Amino acid sequence: MRSAQVKVSSRPEILETHDTEHRTAARATFGGRTGATTSPPAPVRNLADTWRILVVEGSRADRANLTEALERHGHHVDAVDSGVEALAWFETADLVLLDLDLPDLDGLEVCREIRVAGDIPVITVTSRASELDCVLALQAGADDYVIKPYGIRELMARLDAVMRRARRTPHTVPDADGGAVLEHGPLRIDSDSREVEMGGRPVPVTRKEFDLLALLASAPGQVISRESIMREVWGESWSRRTVDTHVSSLRSKLGGPEWIVTVRGVGFKLRSMR
């Protein structure tokens, strides 16, 4: 069997693994239990249910297979193979799928560090099957614990359940005049459905991208500092790269850099329509 192909992402140090050669081997990871069958076609997902997922997996084959499965279900996936990379990039994700057996750091310690930094959902995906391992992972801050081999339908159900719980956590992003819909020229932001449209065209955004855009749109033309953005969208966790990465992604999705203006040394603002 040929080895997996690995494509370097446009973002440094992130691996996007696309592995067509490992589809047969995927059965060892997805649906490897007795009576399991190949995965059914991925369902059509609501744009509000599309997330950026960081896959932290030490096995190259498992990393490729998991990435492929998540992308088939409509998610945006970044994949890394070490704890150091996980700690460098987790702030850009809506959810982390974390293998506990990493080549450099213990997965439990990585989980603890992520939890200390913020409330990003973490699901451990591991071959450690004992009750003690499960208890330790949950105590380290994991939101759920999935044992290999597993079925992809089970994993997706658990992922959806974790994200539903995360959504029930109150967001501090304000709405204009208390309303549920923000409209700014052709840009429309619906806070109830957490959907974005540009000129009537749906724009898929991640959970944090939505919160950032809604915050900027709540005061168009007004500069919002990096510190305020981090406090409102990410809590007390601070990283300059986190804000820049999400702003860059939003500019691309909105159709151009002019929508979000950088005010050097201060922060960002949504462009004024005046």
Secondary structure, DSSP 8 states (H G I E B T S, - for coil): -----EEE-SSTT-EEE--STTTTGGGGTBS-STT-----------GGG--EEEEE-S-HHHHHHHHHHHHHTT-EEEEESSHHHHHHHGGG-SEEEE-SB-SSSBHHHHHHHHHHH----EEEEES--SHHHHHHHHHTT-SEEEESSB-HHHHHHHHHHHHHHHHTS------GGG-SEEEETTEEEETTTTEEEETTEEE---HHHHHHHHHHHTSTTS-EEHHHHHHHHHTT---HHHHHHHHHHHHHHHTSGGGEEEETTTEEEE----
